[in-house]
């Protein structure tokens, strides 16, 4: 029972309690109670937002930082050289990051979090931020519901997005944003950057230790060599993975060049004929034009990927070889669906264009010759004069 509670307990006089604790007046007791109340969980941590007692952290200027978040920041700074990645988080992302670590620490009931767990949380949060920023630059596709369902979209997912009636298509079209960057690709990029930063910080730390010219124990040297070997192994694994991904991407691009060129040529001819004709299906023409623009864009991306892969293969520097290719705006399945859609659109446009009237067949040459011969007058036969002897 605290002193402040005793003052309110029945059967105890204030004077008796004060004398038993060595206080000379009630003001001293009130001051003591205020000190105890000040240690309650009323201080919100700047990083995680949870409330703690004053003794569970430290005050930096006008802000309070709990000991757990302070340890996390020190661990990040020790392994990466700075806390720039965390400082670049938005306020919501930063609080979510520190809260997730504090919750994990409380659930596991461990004294401190390992760097491996902190790094995993950072990479996950940076990946989500990268995906979020990238998605704002993605164009929105306006297509009928049936087209999205053919592509494999779930109907309930499509209907979550806004729709409007299209005069060109003659039906309602849905505006669905399509992201061309997957979580796996973004995660690999963020992970590679963090691992590279960790490796550089480790090298800088070892260099500073060497500059101090302090004798190192054999055990420390063994740990350093082991860390170097591990970092080199991770770097080699990352490079190998990037090279394999580049090969798959370049192979997909090379296989797509032929079909995309064929689709582009076919659509160009259909569009040109339809524009020359007096009557045609406007919706089909618009669809063919959109597919033509997409075919040209996809073909340029595929050609760029193939050319860039050839340059990387010919490079002598390993670092340049491990450069990641720009992801294609399509995959093999999307290309098949696009070919089918383009073929149907071209077919519909051709059928809407009226056919030219067939020319009358010419009469056979033989009959024309005979008729001409009959119309000519026959030549009169004359008598011949016999030759004189």
SVG drawing of the C-alpha trace seen along z (x, -y; Angstrom):
<svg xmlns="http://www.w3.org/2000/svg" viewBox="-25 -22 73 42">
<polyline fill="none" stroke="black" stroke-width="0.4" points="0.0,0.0 1.4,-3.4 1.6,-6.4 -1.1,-8.2 -3.5,-5.3 -2.7,-5.2 -3.8,-8.8 -7.3,-7.8 -7.5,-4.5 -10.0,-4.4 -8.6,-4.1 -5.4,-5.9 -4.9,-9.6 -2.8,-11.8 -0.5,-12.7 0.3,-9.1 1.1,-8.2 3.3,-11.3 5.2,-10.6 5.7,-6.9 7.3,-7.9 9.3,-10.8 7.4,-13.6 6.8,-16.8 3.8,-18.1 1.1,-17.2 2.8,-19.1 5.7,-16.6 3.3,-13.7 1.5,-15.4 4.9,-15.9 5.8,-12.2 2.4,-11.2 2.9,-13.4 6.3,-11.7 4.7,-8.3 1.9,-9.5 4.4,-11.0 5.9,-7.4 2.6,-6.1 2.3,-5.2 1.4,-8.6 4.3,-9.3 3.7,-8.5 6.7,-7.3 7.5,-9.3 8.3,-6.2 5.7,-3.6 3.0,-5.8 2.5,-3.5 2.4,-5.0 5.1,-4.2 6.2,-5.4 9.0,-8.0 11.5,-5.4 10.9,-3.2 12.6,-5.5 14.3,-8.8 13.3,-12.3 15.0,-13.9 14.2,-17.6 10.4,-17.8 9.9,-14.1 9.9,-10.9 11.4,-7.7 10.9,-4.3 13.9,-2.1 12.7,0.6 12.5,-1.8 15.8,-3.4 17.4,0.0 15.9,0.7 17.3,-2.6 20.7,-1.8 20.7,1.6 19.7,0.2 22.5,-2.5 25.0,0.1 24.3,2.5 23.5,0.0 25.6,-3.0 22.5,-5.3 18.7,-5.3 18.0,-7.1 15.5,-4.4 13.4,-4.6 13.5,-8.4 12.1,-8.5 9.0,-6.6 5.8,-8.5 4.4,-9.1 1.9,-6.3 4.5,-3.8 7.0,-4.7 4.6,-4.1 3.4,-0.9 7.0,0.3 8.0,-0.4 4.7,0.9 5.1,4.2 8.5,4.7 7.3,3.8 4.4,6.1 6.7,8.9 9.0,8.3 6.1,8.4 4.6,11.6 7.9,13.4 8.8,12.1 12.4,11.6 14.8,9.0 15.8,7.5 15.1,8.1 17.6,9.6 18.9,7.6 17.5,10.3 14.0,9.7 14.4,5.9 15.8,6.1 12.9,8.3 10.4,5.7 12.3,2.9 12.4,4.7 8.6,5.6 7.7,2.0 10.0,0.5 8.5,2.9 4.9,1.8 6.0,-1.8 7.7,-1.1 4.6,0.7 2.4,-2.2 4.5,-4.8 4.7,-2.8 1.0,-2.2 0.3,-6.0 2.0,-6.1 0.1,-3.1 -2.5,-3.9 -6.1,-2.8 -7.6,-0.4 -11.2,-1.0 -12.6,2.3 -16.0,4.1 -16.7,6.6 -16.5,9.5 -13.0,8.6 -11.7,8.5 -13.3,11.9 -11.6,13.4 -8.3,12.2 -9.0,14.0 -10.2,11.2 -12.8,12.1 -16.1,10.4 -16.5,9.2 -13.1,7.6 -13.9,5.7 -17.1,4.3 -15.3,2.6 -14.0,0.1 -16.0,-2.8 -17.7,-2.2 -19.5,-4.3 -21.3,-3.9 -19.2,-4.0 -20.8,-5.3 -18.0,-3.8 -18.4,-0.3 -22.1,-0.5 -21.9,0.9 -20.5,0.1 -16.8,0.1 -14.9,0.5 -11.8,-1.5 -9.5,1.0 -5.9,-0.1 -3.4,2.6 0.0,2.6 2.8,4.1 5.2,4.4 4.7,7.5 5.4,7.8 8.2,10.3 10.1,8.0 9.8,5.0 10.9,7.1 14.0,8.4 15.0,4.9 14.6,3.6 16.3,6.6 19.3,6.3 19.6,2.6 19.5,3.2 21.9,6.1 24.3,4.0 24.1,1.2 24.6,3.6 27.7,5.0 29.2,1.5 28.5,0.5 30.3,3.7 33.3,3.0 33.5,-0.6 33.3,0.6 36.1,3.1 38.2,0.3 37.8,-2.0 38.8,0.8 41.9,1.4 42.8,-2.3 42.9,-2.2 45.7,0.3 44.3,2.3 45.4,5.9 42.5,8.2 41.9,11.6 42.0,14.7 38.3,15.2 37.4,11.8 39.3,12.3 37.5,15.6 34.2,13.9 35.1,11.2 36.2,13.7 33.0,15.7 30.9,12.5 32.8,11.6 32.3,15.1 28.6,14.9 28.2,11.5 30.1,12.7 27.8,15.7 24.7,13.6 26.0,11.3 26.8,14.2 23.3,15.7 21.6,12.3 23.7,11.9 22.8,15.4 19.2,14.8 19.2,11.6 21.0,13.2 18.4,16.0 15.5,13.5 17.1,11.5 17.4,14.6 13.8,15.6 12.6,12.1 14.7,11.8 13.5,15.1 9.9,14.1 10.6,10.8 12.3,12.6 9.4,15.0 6.9,12.2 8.5,10.1 7.1,12.2 3.5,12.4 3.4,8.7 4.8,7.7 2.2,9.9 -0.7,8.4 0.6,4.9 0.8,5.4 -2.7,7.0 -4.3,4.2 -2.6,1.5 -4.1,2.9 -7.6,3.3 -7.6,-0.2 -6.4,-1.7 -9.2,0.1 -11.9,-0.8 -10.9,-4.5 -11.1,-4.6 -14.5,-2.9 -17.7,-5.0 -19.3,-2.7 -17.7,-0.8 -18.3,0.2 -17.0,-2.7 -16.6,-0.6 -14.7,2.1 -12.4,-0.5 -11.7,-2.2 -10.9,1.2 -8.5,2.0 -6.8,-1.3 -6.3,-0.7 -5.0,2.7 -2.6,1.4 -1.2,-1.2 -0.8,1.5 0.9,3.9 3.4,1.2 4.1,0.4 4.6,4.0 6.8,4.7 9.1,1.7 9.4,2.9 10.2,6.4 12.8,5.1 14.4,2.9 14.7,5.9 16.3,8.1 18.8,5.4 19.6,4.5 20.2,8.2 22.7,8.5 24.6,5.5 24.7,7.0 25.9,10.3 28.8,8.6 29.8,6.6 33.0,7.6 32.1,6.1 30.2,8.4 28.3,5.5 26.9,4.4 25.9,7.9 23.9,8.2 21.8,5.1 18.1,6.0 16.1,5.6 13.0,3.4 10.0,5.7 7.8,6.3 4.3,4.9 2.9,8.4 3.5,12.0 3.0,15.1 -0.6,15.6 -1.5,12.0 0.0,12.1 -2.1,15.0 -5.3,13.3 -4.2,10.1 -3.7,12.0 -7.1,13.5 -8.8,10.2 -7.0,8.4 -8.0,11.2 -11.6,10.9 -11.6,7.1 -10.0,7.2 -12.5,9.8 -15.4,7.7 -14.0,4.6 -13.6,6.4 -17.1,7.7 -18.5,4.2 -16.8,2.8 -19.0,3.2 -17.5,5.4 -16.9,3.9 -19.2,5.0 -17.8,7.9 -16.9,7.0 -18.9,8.6 -17.1,11.5 -15.8,10.9 -17.0,13.1 -14.5,15.7 -12.1,14.4 -13.0,16.9 -16.7,15.9 -15.7,12.2 -13.4,13.1 -16.1,15.0 -18.7,12.3 -16.3,9.7 -15.6,11.9 -19.3,12.3 -19.9,8.6 -17.1,8.0 -18.5,8.2 -17.2,11.1 -14.7,10.1 -16.1,10.7 -14.2,13.2 -12.9,11.9 -12.1,13.8 -8.5,14.3 -7.0,13.6 -5.1,16.6 -1.5,15.9 -0.6,15.6 1.8,18.0"/>
</svg>
